[in-house]
Amino acid sequence: MKLLHVDSSVLGENSASRDLSAAIVARLRAEHPGAEVTYRDLAAQTLPHFTPVLAEGHPCVARNAEILDEFLAADTVVIGAPMYNFTIPTQLKAWLDRVLIAGKTFRYTEKGPQGLAGDKRVIIASSRGGIYSEGPAMAVDFQENYLKHVLAFIGVHDPEIVRAEGLNLGVEQRAAALANAHERINGDLRVAA
Ligand SMILES: Cc1cc2nc3c(=O)[nH]c(=O)nc-3n(C[C@H](O)[C@H](O)[C@H](O)COP(=O)(O)O)c2cc1C
């Protein structure tokens, strides 16, 4: 098993999504002792804004290729994805800009776009301060909905989402949301998004 673990929270040790993504990876490692794990911390090593036109030999060309190859090589991808300002962190968007590449992870056909990366298991550790899975704020969830859309675009139609939400609604609510997410990770991890 080749596992790619990506984190994007800027909150370091206080990060909920880092806590959850690490627990997911620990669970997968326990199930697959021979797993080869690659870790990419997008907050510690930020990628610059994407510039598609680069001179050959530019160091960014090699790094962009490395990121794409890392993604293509993985059969399982765990993504720590907090909600910042209703969407994903800009660090994670910069990574996706290197992953959604025409001819590699999708292509345009006469019938429309076709995803080419559908053979992967993708698990998202989603964290957010408010509640977006129900109620009036559902319409402004541009974090999970965005991730689901871009993943479907490249062929991953069934990402699993481990969610802790309402994290900023009080100490008890935060503890309960995290405990609930960990229970899921330790129980039936294979959950539909
Ligand atoms: C820059 C920033 C923007 C945020 N924007 C939102 C937001 O739009 N909606 C929300 O519910 N929570 C928001 N939050 C709260 C985070 O989603 C919450 O703290 C969550 O735990 C972040 O995950 P993390 O701990 O892994 O970084 C924001 C937090 C930060 C630091």
The ligand as an SDF file (V2000), in Angstrom:
LIG
                    3D

 31 33  0  0  0  0  0  0  0  0999 V2000
   -7.8800   31.7190    8.9460 C   0  0  0  0  0  0  0  0  0  0  0  0
   -9.0480   30.9690    9.5110 C   0  0  0  0  0  0  0  0  0  0  0  0
  -10.2800   31.0650    8.8850 C   0  0  0  0  0  0  0  0  0  0  0  0
  -11.3690   30.3470    9.3720 C   0  0  0  0  0  0  0  0  0  0  0  0
  -12.5690   30.4280    8.7140 N   0  0  0  0  0  0  0  0  0  0  0  0
  -13.6140   29.6770    9.1400 C   0  0  0  0  0  0  0  0  0  0  0  0
  -14.8550   29.6960    8.4400 C   0  0  0  0  0  0  0  0  0  0  0  0
  -15.0460   30.3460    7.4270 O   0  0  0  0  0  0  0  0  0  0  0  0
  -15.8680   28.9250    8.9230 N   0  0  0  0  0  0  0  0  0  0  0  0
  -15.7240   28.1570   10.0310 C   0  0  0  0  0  0  0  0  0  0  0  0
  -16.6620   27.4730   10.4050 O   0  0  0  0  0  0  0  0  0  0  0  0
  -14.5500   28.1130   10.7170 N   0  0  0  0  0  0  0  0  0  0  0  0
  -13.5140   28.8620   10.2910 C   0  0  0  0  0  0  0  0  0  0  0  0
  -12.3150   28.8220   10.9750 N   0  0  0  0  0  0  0  0  0  0  0  0
  -12.1970   27.9140   12.1140 C   0  0  0  0  0  0  0  0  0  0  0  0
  -11.5440   26.6280   11.6900 C   0  0  0  0  0  0  0  0  0  0  0  0
  -12.2720   25.9740   10.6860 O   0  0  0  0  0  0  0  0  0  0  0  0
  -11.4040   25.7110   12.8920 C   0  0  0  0  0  0  0  0  0  0  0  0
  -10.5630   26.3650   13.8360 O   0  0  0  0  0  0  0  0  0  0  0  0
  -10.8110   24.3600   12.5340 C   0  0  0  0  0  0  0  0  0  0  0  0
  -10.4810   23.6990   13.7150 O   0  0  0  0  0  0  0  0  0  0  0  0
   -9.5920   24.5470   11.6960 C   0  0  0  0  0  0  0  0  0  0  0  0
   -8.9510   23.3070   11.4850 O   0  0  0  0  0  0  0  0  0  0  0  0
   -7.4750   23.1320   11.9800 P   0  0  0  0  0  0  0  0  0  0  0  0
   -7.5530   23.1810   13.4870 O   0  0  0  0  0  0  0  0  0  0  0  0
   -7.0310   21.8300   11.4860 O   0  0  0  0  0  0  0  0  0  0  0  0
   -6.6560   24.2540   11.4170 O   0  0  0  0  0  0  0  0  0  0  0  0
  -11.2250   29.5420   10.5170 C   0  0  0  0  0  0  0  0  0  0  0  0
   -9.9650   29.4550   11.1350 C   0  0  0  0  0  0  0  0  0  0  0  0
   -8.8950   30.1430   10.6430 C   0  0  0  0  0  0  0  0  0  0  0  0
   -7.5520   30.0000   11.3120 C   0  0  0  0  0  0  0  0  0  0  0  0
  1  2  1  0
  2  3  1  0
  2 30  2  0
  3  4  2  0
  4  5  1  0
  4 28  1  0
  5  6  2  0
  6  7  1  0
  6 13  1  0
  7  8  2  0
  7  9  1  0
  9 10  1  0
 10 11  2  0
 10 12  1  0
 12 13  2  0
 13 14  1  0
 14 15  1  0
 14 28  1  0
 15 16  1  0
 16 17  1  0
 16 18  1  0
 18 19  1  0
 18 20  1  0
 20 21  1  0
 20 22  1  0
 22 23  1  0
 23 24  1  0
 24 25  2  0
 24 26  1  0
 24 27  1  0
 28 29  2  0
 29 30  1  0
 30 31  1  0
M  END
$$$$
